[in-house]
Amino acid sequence: MSDKGKKSADDKPTVTLPGTVEKIIPSVGQSEPEKAQIAVESADDLYREIRIENTLQDSAGKAVGLKEGAEVDVTIEAEADATTPKKHPGKSAPPKEKE
C-alpha cells in the first residue's frame, strides 16, 4: 500500500517552545480529570499558563502523568492551509511612528 497523497507530520508548519510544569491540579470527583499547569516560557505574561489533562503515554503505551517542576516541550502544529506567509519570518512588524 502506498502513502502517496498522504501528508506526513513533517509537512505541517510547527513551533516547539520550552515550558515547565508549575503545578498539578488534583481531579475534582469523577467529572474532572487531574490537570497539569504548564508555563510556556516565551509566551506573553498574561497568556503564559496552559492547563491540560495530566495523562500522557510512555513508549510502551502505558498511561503516565507529568511531575511538578518537569521541563517539557510544547509543540504547536497546523495544517499548511491554516497558515499565511510572513514577510519577515520570525520577526514582528516594525512599530508605527507617531505623528
Secondary structure as GFF3:
##gff-version 3
##sequence-region A 1 99
A	DSSP	three_ten_helix	9	11	.	.	.	ID=ss1
A	DSSP	beta_strand	14	25	.	.	.	ID=ss2
A	DSSP	beta_strand	35	40	.	.	.	ID=ss3
A	DSSP	three_ten_helix	45	47	.	.	.	ID=ss4
A	DSSP	beta_strand	49	53	.	.	.	ID=ss5
A	DSSP	beta_strand	56	57	.	.	.	ID=ss6
A	DSSP	beta_strand	63	64	.	.	.	ID=ss7
A	DSSP	beta_strand	71	77	.	.	.	ID=ss8
A	DSSP	three_ten_helix	80	82	.	.	.	ID=ss9
###
